[in-house]
């Protein structure tokens, strides 16, 4: 499909683009896959897995059908991301079972590059604001599914603690962390849509109610990573450079903190129970922290491992060293699996550069960043089946590369010369 003329970019609707639609369907299938797995005693449903793989293959073929000139332009504009993928493949040969490691690594690299090329194509074809807002709207809808599942299918509105819901109710559809992670993403996208996208009054009322419902579900989920994300969102919202009326800032602080304070009076609520568990773990140790400590001790005994790693998804070594099947931390998977140099490139492309660009260009209007950085710190299985995989890499790759593609469009059409590449001007 040829690129649209730059001066006509605003006339195109991103959400009607097949490449965009296929990306969102892939994200929806991840959510549905988790629901099926929970109802199947935490075991993946094989036919559905093959269906997901098939759809991903079709999606990749659609992107591959773009003109060669467009694909070449995206490739040469994203050399850092391609270099990261090459390093990750190389590290897989160091694993005890390198065939399994390479196979699992490809389940990360292939969808990662797919997302990268979709973003590159959309940024070349459409204006920044349209692409960004389309992603916000779509991921709001995708991650509203667990919220709607809970309130309309389970209907347990009186509960103040669902931390062990998957063990108590086999038909819970999702575990508590999934409810918490989905809720925080819904909550921040609601805030960003209310403040930055023109919507009618009915939709605005619906978004406010959905935001409040997702906030409550997040608090009763017991997901501490979601709570930490919420605190960082509040900090960003209170920052002086945010273009927000002070009354909205007061509401965003008082409503979540007030709800958490009221729930803390219930000794059986998720807030009370998780606070007690956190105090206990501060004394005896938190499992993720313990796993990380054991791996660092193992690496300190053989410092050369810091350079080469042990190979991605090297479960035999991980189990032998830590007694656990995984790190439950996506960042540690890269650090210990591929070594410090590859981790440094990953950290730069996926954390440091996107965070700087977000802070410089977006933080005065959007609060989306915190959960996208925090939740993967507590998630295992760094593959396309990960709960946050698609929004995580969609937005962070968008922030990482949108200045580059804006620069390219300005070169193609001098009339688009942008002042400091400021988005939404």
N, C-alpha and C positions, 0 to 999 in steps of 0.2 A: 504494500500500500504506500503510495507516495506521500511525502510530507506535505502538510498544508502550508499555504503561503503564510508567512509570519503575520501580515497585517489582517489575516482572517482567522487568527487563532481563537479569538473570543467567541466566534460564531459556532465553533464545534462543541459538542457535548461529550465530555470524557466518558461518562457512564454508558453511553451507547456504543462505545468502541468495543469490538469483540475481544481484543487483547486484554483490556481492563476487566471485562466481564468474566473471562476465563480465569484470570488471576483470583478474582473474588470467589468464584465457584470452588477453586482449589482450597481457599481458606475455609469456606463453609464445610467442605468435606472433612477437614481436620476436626472441626467441632463435632460433626456428626459421628466421626470415627471414635472420638472419646466417649460419646454417649453410648454407642453400641458396645464398646469395650467394657464400660462400667456395668452395663446390664448383662454382660457375658462373663461375669466373674473376673474382670480385669484382663481378659484375654482378647487380643485383636481378632476381628472377624475377617478371615482370610478372603472370602469373595469381595468384601468391601475394600480391602487393601489393594487387590488387583484392579478394582474399578478406579481407585484413586490414582494408581500408577498409570493406568490407561488414559485417564483424563489429563494427567500431567504431560504424558507423551503427546497427546493431541495439542495441548497448549503450547508446548515447545515447537511442534511442527508449524503451528500458526505463526509464531514469532520468526521461525526460520524461513518462512515464506516472504518475509519483507525483502525489499530490494537489497541487493548485495552492498550497494553504496551506503545504505542506512546501517546495516549490520557492521560494516567495516568502520563506520564513523563511531558507533557505540563501542566497538572493541578497542579502538585506539584511544578513546576518551576515558576508558576504565581499566587501564593497564595495572593499576595497583590491585584491584579486586581479582583480576586474572592471575597476577603473580601470587596472591594469597592462596588461590586454589591449587596452583602448581606446588607450592610449598606443603600444603596439607596432604596432597597425594604422596609427595615424597616421604613425608613423615610416617605414612601408613606402612611403609616397607620395614619399619623398625619394630612393628608389633610382633608378638609371638606367633599369632595367626594372621599373617599379613593379608591373606586373601579375604578373610572376614573383615579385617580393618579397612581395606580398600573398598570393599563393597559398602560398608557402612559410611565411609567417608564420601562416597559418590552420592549417597542419599542426602548428604548435606550440600555438596558442591553443585550438583545438577539443578536442584530447585533454587539454590542461591543465585546461580548465573541466570536462571530463567527470570527471577524477580528483577535482577539487574538490567536485563535487556528490555523487559516490559517498561521499567521506569525510564530508561534511556529513550525508548521509542515515544512514550507519552510526553516526556519533557521536550522532545524535538518537535512533536506534532502540535501540542497544546500549550497554552500559557501556564505559568507556575501556579497561579491561584486556582485555576480550574482543576488541575491535577491534584493539588493538595487537598482541596475541599472535597473532591470526589472520593479520595481515599478516606478522609475523616467520616464522611457520610456512610460509606460502604462498610467500614470496619465497625462503626456504631451498630449497623444492622446485623452484621455477622455475629458480634459478641453479645448482642442483646438476646440471642437464642437461649443461652444457659439461664439468663435472668427470667425470661418468659417461661422456660421449662419449669423452673422452680415454683413460680407463683401460680401458674395456670394448670400444671400437671400434678405437682405435688400438693400445692395448696396449703402447706404448713405455715400459715402466716403468723401463728402465735409463738413460734420457736424463737429463742434468743441464742441458740447454740446449735450449729449444724456441722461442727468440726468433724464428727465421726459418722456423718449421715450415710456414706456409702457402705459402711459396715452394718449400720442399723437397718437400712432399707435398700435391698438389692435393686430396686426400681428407682433409685435416686437420680439416674441419668449421668450425674457428674459427681466427682469428689469435692470436698469442701474448698480445696485450693482452686479448682477450676471455677467454682462459683465466685470466689474472691477475685481471681485474676480477671475474669470476664467483667465483673462489676466495676473494677477500678478503670478499665479501659472504656466501658460505657460511660462512666461518670465524667471522665476527662473529655471525651468526645462530645458529650452533651454540653459541657461548659464552652468548648471551643465553637460548637455550632451556634449556640445562643448568642455568642458575642461577635461572631465573624461572618455568619451566613444569613442572607436575607430569607426569612421564613414567615409564613402566615401565623395568625394568632392561634389557630387550632394546633398547628404543629408545635408552636412554642410551648403551649400548655402540656401537650403530650411529652415533650422533651423534659420539661421540669418534673413531671410526675415520674418519668422513667429514671431521671437522675436521682430522685429521692429514694425510689425503690431499690436502685442499684447500690446506693450508699448504705441502706439498711442491710441488704444482703451481704455486702462486703464486710460490714461490722460483725455480723453473726456467723460469717464463714470461718473466723479464726485465722485468716490468712495474714500473718504478720508482714509478709512482703508487700501485700496490698496496702496494709496500714502504713508502712514506711513510705510507699509511693504517694499515698494521700498526704502525708506530712510534707513531703517535698513539693507536691503540687501547691499546698497552702503557702509554703515559703515563696515559691515563684509568684504566686498570685499577690502576695503582699509586697513584693519588691517594688520600689518606687517608680521604676520605668514602665510598669504596666499601665496601659491606657484603660483604666477601669475606675468607675466611680467608687468612692470609699464605702458606700453602703453595700455594694456587691462584695467587696472585700470582707466586710464585717460578717455578712451572711455566710460566706464560704468558710470562715473560721468558726463561727458560732454553731452552725447546724451540725457539722460532723463531730466537733469536739463535744457539743452538748449531748448529741445522741450517744456517743461513747461513754460520757460521764453517767448518763441515766442507766445505760446497760450495766455499768460497773456495779450498780447497787444490787443487781441480781447475781448471787453467788454462783449460779449455774450457767450464766451467760458466757458466750465465747470470749468476750472481753476479759471477764474476771478469771476464767480458767487459763487463758493464754498468758495473762500477766503472771499468774502463779507458776506456770510452766517455764516462763522466761526466767523468773527468779531462780528456779531450781537449776536450769541449764547453765546459768551464770556460775553456779557453784560446781556442778559436776561435768559441764562441757556440753556443747551443742553438736549433734552428729556430723553436720556438714563441716563445722570447724575442726572437729577431731579428724575427719577424713583428710582435710587439707593439711593439717599438721603432720600426719603420718607420711603423706606424700612428700612434703618438704624435707622431713628427716631422711627419707629414702634418697631424695635427690642430693641432699647435703653430703651423704656418704659417697656419692659418685657424681661430682659436679659437672662432668661432661654431659650428663643427662639434661642439664639446663639448656644446652646448645641444641641437642637433637631431639629431646623428648623420648617418650616410650612408644609412640605411635598412637594415633587416634583410636578410641574405642578398644583399647587393649585390656579387655575385661579380666583376663587371667592374671596379669600383673597387678591391676588395681585391686582385685580380690585378695591376692596373696599379701599385698602391702597393707591394705586398709581393713580387710575383712568385709568390705562393702562392694556391691556390684558396680557402683558408679560414684561420681563426685556430687551429684545433684547440684551441679553448678556449671553452666555452659562455658563460663570464662576459664575455669580450671581445666575443662576438657581440652581447650586449645593450648593453655600454658603447659600442662604436663604431657599432653599428647604430642605437640609439635615443637616444643622448645620456646625459649624466651624471644628469639628473633622473629619467629613467625607470629608469636603472640603479640609482639610489639607492633607488627604491621596490622594485625587484626584489631588491636586496641586503637590504633590511629584511625583506621578506616571506619570502624563500626562504633567507636565510643568518642574518641578525642575530637576528631574533625567534625562529626555531626553535632556534638554538643556545642562546640564553638560556633558553628554556623547557626544552630538553633538559637543560642543565646544572643548572637549579634543581630539576626534577622527576624526571629519569630517569638522570642520570649516576652515581648511587650504585648502580644496578643493571644498567644497559645500556651496551654499548660500540658501538652501531650507527652513531653519527653520522659518524665520520671518513671512511669511504669514500664516503658520500653527498655530502660536501662536496668531497672531493679529486678523485675520478675525473672529475666534469664539468669540472674545470679543465683536463683533458687530453683531453677529448672534443670532437669537432666535430659538426656536423649536429644543431642544437638543434630536433629534431622528435620526433614520437612513435616514429620509427624508431631513435632513439638507444638504445644498448645499456643505459644506466642510466635511461632516461627514466621508466619507471613506478615503480621503487623510489625514485628521487630525489624525485620530486614527491609520491608517496604519503606517505612518512614526513615530509618537511619541511612539507607542507601540513597533515598531521595535527598535528605539533607546533605549527605556527603558529596553528591554529584550534581545537584541542581545548578550551582554556580558555573561549573564546567559547561553544561549544556546550554545555559543562558549565554555564556560567552560565545559558543559556537553559533547560536542563532543570530547574535549580534554581528558576527563576522559575515554570515550569509546575507543578512539584510541590515545595512548600516542604519536604516531608519529605526531599528530597535535598540540603538545605543542606549544603555541603561546607566543611570547614575549609581555607581558602586554596586551594580547588579542587585539593587534593593528590590525584593519581591513585592508584588502587589502595588507598585507605583502606577 
